[in-house]
Structures are given as structure tokens and as C-alpha cells.
Amino acid sequence: NHGVVIRNGILYRANHTEADVCILYYNGTMVTYSPNTFDGDVVAANGAWQGWAFGPRLLDDNGKAMKTFNTADNLLGRHPRSGVGYYEPGHYCFVLVDGRKTGYSRGLSMKEFSQLFQDLGCVAAYNLDGGKSAVMTYHDKVVNQPVGGGRSVSDCLIITEVKK
């Protein structure tokens, strides 16, 4: 019963959370919030379409790489990672970094991941799940090398054209 659940424009839950929050608005805008700046009623009234509460946010309000992160210390080192970056309404980038595979990829630290999104020119970015959950598919085909074969039960972000 903790955190934020907004799916397809419906606010199911906006309880206090200690996690950073990412909101995708119906107009295509993506905004990240720290726990002390997030107000579920306000974002719902402003057209929130989807919401996530884990993070952390990777860029500050000026689009600069964060130096400190609202997450557990054990998550700051090199790990497989996935994240979403935002340029402008309707324009995003999705980044997945493999890791924990000797001779292939060590992963990225949270600071390195944050810097990557700044270097890509994003104005906002949000860390999604990592580790075994860091899996990217394209047309039903896995396009990375997930650690341990990936997670059998997962959540996903699906990118598709809006049907009018």
C-alpha cells in the first residue's frame, strides 16, 4: 500500500513514498519528482497518464547528472540497468546496459548511468529496474544479454503508435 499507482490516466493510489516518482503525462511530457515535491492529486489533475515510484531520478531539474541519488547504497555500484530519458513531449530514449558478465559488460554505476543520459541530451531521466529485470525486446526478440537469462515474471513499458 505504499507509493504511487497511475495506469492509463487512473490514479489508483498516491500514498506517501520515499522513492522518486516518474510521471508520464497524457500530452507526452515526462517529469520526475523527489518524494518531497510529488503531489498525487496535483499530477492527476494535470493529466498524469502513467506513474512509477522506484527510480531514482537521474537528472536534476536543469537536466544535469545527479551527484547523489535517492536509493540504497548497494544499488550505486556497477550493475545491469535500464532507464528512460526524455527530450520533449513524445520524444524519449530507452537505455539498457548489460552487466555482471565477465568479458562482455560490467554494467554501469548510478553516476555513470546518470551522466550517460545527460550526454545523450535528455532533460529528464529515470532509472527503471535493473539486474535480471534489465531486458530489452524489439518485435518479440530479446536484443540484449540479460544476466541469468532475465526474470521470468516482469513488468514492461511498451512503445507503440497511439490508435485514434
C-alpha positions as CSV (number, residue, x, y, z in Angstrom):
1,N,0.0,0.0,0.0
2,H,3.0,2.3,-0.4
3,G,3.7,4.6,-3.3
4,V,2.1,5.7,-6.5
5,V,0.0,3.7,-9.0
6,I,-1.3,5.6,-12.1
7,R,-2.2,3.5,-15.1
8,N,-3.8,4.8,-18.2
9,G,-4.9,8.0,-16.6
10,I,-6.5,6.4,-13.5
11,L,-5.0,7.3,-10.1
12,Y,-5.3,4.1,-8.1
13,R,-3.0,5.1,-5.3
14,A,-1.0,8.1,-4.3
15,N,0.3,7.2,-0.9
16,H,3.4,8.8,0.5
17,T,6.5,7.3,-0.8
18,E,10.2,7.7,0.0
19,A,11.0,6.8,-3.7
20,D,11.5,9.3,-6.5
21,V,8.5,9.3,-8.8
22,C,8.3,9.5,-12.6
23,I,5.1,10.7,-14.3
24,L,4.3,10.4,-18.0
25,Y,1.5,12.9,-18.8
26,Y,-1.1,12.4,-21.5
27,N,0.4,15.2,-23.5
28,G,3.7,13.3,-23.8
29,T,5.6,15.2,-21.1
30,M,7.7,13.2,-18.6
31,V,8.5,14.7,-15.2
32,T,10.5,13.2,-12.4
33,Y,9.8,14.2,-8.8
34,S,11.6,13.8,-5.5
35,P,9.4,12.4,-2.6
36,N,9.0,15.9,-1.1
37,T,7.9,17.6,-4.4
38,F,5.4,14.9,-5.5
39,D,1.7,15.5,-5.0
40,G,-0.6,12.8,-6.4
41,D,-3.7,14.9,-6.6
42,V,-1.9,17.7,-8.5
43,V,-0.3,15.3,-11.1
44,A,-3.6,13.5,-11.6
45,A,-5.4,16.8,-12.1
46,N,-2.7,17.8,-14.6
47,G,-3.2,14.8,-16.9
48,A,-1.0,12.1,-15.5
49,W,-1.2,9.0,-17.8
50,Q,1.3,6.6,-16.2
51,G,3.3,6.8,-12.9
52,W,6.2,4.9,-11.5
53,A,7.7,5.0,-8.0
54,F,11.1,3.5,-7.5
55,G,13.8,5.3,-9.5
56,P,15.9,7.1,-8.7
57,R,15.7,10.1,-10.9
58,L,18.9,10.5,-12.8
59,L,18.9,14.2,-13.9
60,D,18.2,17.3,-11.8
61,D,15.6,19.9,-12.8
62,N,18.1,21.5,-15.1
63,G,18.9,18.3,-17.0
64,K,22.3,17.8,-15.3
65,A,23.6,14.5,-14.0
66,M,22.7,13.9,-10.3
67,K,25.6,13.6,-7.9
68,T,23.6,11.9,-5.1
69,F,20.7,9.5,-5.5
70,N,17.6,8.6,-3.5
71,T,18.3,4.9,-3.4
72,A,20.1,2.3,-1.3
73,D,23.9,2.4,-1.3
74,N,24.1,-1.2,-2.6
75,L,22.4,-0.1,-5.8
76,L,25.0,2.6,-6.6
77,G,27.8,0.3,-8.0
78,R,28.1,-1.3,-11.4
79,H,25.0,-3.3,-12.3
80,P,22.8,-4.1,-15.3
81,R,20.5,-1.1,-15.7
82,S,17.5,0.1,-17.7
83,G,16.2,3.7,-17.8
84,V,14.1,6.1,-19.7
85,G,15.2,9.5,-20.9
86,Y,13.0,12.4,-22.0
87,Y,13.8,15.1,-24.6
88,E,10.4,16.8,-25.3
89,P,6.8,15.7,-25.5
90,G,6.6,12.4,-27.3
91,H,10.4,12.0,-27.7
92,Y,12.1,9.6,-25.3
93,C,15.1,7.3,-25.3
94,F,15.3,3.9,-23.6
95,V,18.7,2.7,-22.5
96,L,19.6,-0.7,-21.3
97,V,23.1,-1.7,-20.1
98,D,24.0,-5.3,-19.6
99,G,26.3,-6.2,-16.8
100,R,27.7,-8.9,-14.4
101,K,29.2,-10.7,-17.5
102,T,32.9,-11.1,-17.4
103,G,34.5,-10.3,-20.7
104,Y,31.3,-8.7,-22.0
105,S,29.9,-6.0,-19.7
106,R,30.5,-4.9,-16.1
107,G,27.4,-2.7,-16.1
108,L,27.4,1.0,-15.1
109,S,27.4,2.7,-11.7
110,M,24.4,5.0,-11.0
111,K,26.6,8.1,-11.5
112,E,27.8,6.7,-14.9
113,F,24.2,6.0,-15.9
114,S,23.1,9.5,-14.9
115,Q,26.0,11.0,-16.9
116,L,25.0,8.9,-20.0
117,F,21.6,10.4,-20.0
118,Q,23.0,13.9,-19.7
119,D,25.4,13.2,-22.6
120,L,22.5,11.9,-24.7
121,G,20.9,15.4,-24.3
122,C,17.9,14.3,-22.2
123,V,16.3,16.9,-20.0
124,A,14.9,14.3,-17.6
125,A,15.7,10.7,-16.9
126,Y,14.6,7.9,-14.6
127,N,16.2,4.7,-13.6
128,L,14.0,1.7,-14.1
129,D,14.6,-1.8,-12.7
130,G,18.0,-3.4,-13.3
131,G,19.7,-6.8,-12.6
132,K,17.7,-9.7,-14.0
133,S,14.9,-7.3,-14.9
134,A,17.1,-5.4,-17.4
135,V,15.7,-7.0,-20.6
136,M,15.0,-5.2,-23.9
137,T,13.0,-6.6,-26.7
138,Y,12.2,-5.4,-30.2
139,H,9.5,-7.1,-32.2
140,D,9.3,-10.0,-29.7
141,K,13.0,-10.7,-29.8
142,V,15.4,-10.1,-26.9
143,V,18.1,-7.7,-28.1
144,N,20.5,-7.8,-25.1
145,Q,22.2,-10.4,-23.0
146,P,20.2,-10.4,-19.7
147,V,22.1,-11.6,-16.6
148,G,21.0,-15.0,-15.6
149,G,18.7,-15.3,-18.6
150,G,16.4,-12.5,-17.3
151,R,13.5,-12.6,-14.9
152,S,10.6,-14.9,-15.7
153,V,7.9,-12.5,-14.2
154,S,8.3,-8.9,-15.1
155,D,6.7,-5.6,-15.8
156,C,7.2,-3.7,-19.0
157,L,7.0,-0.4,-20.9
158,I,5.5,-0.8,-24.3
159,I,6.1,1.8,-27.0
160,T,3.6,1.9,-29.8
161,E,1.7,4.3,-32.0
162,V,-1.5,5.7,-30.5
163,K,-4.6,4.5,-32.2
164,K,-7.1,7.3,-32.8
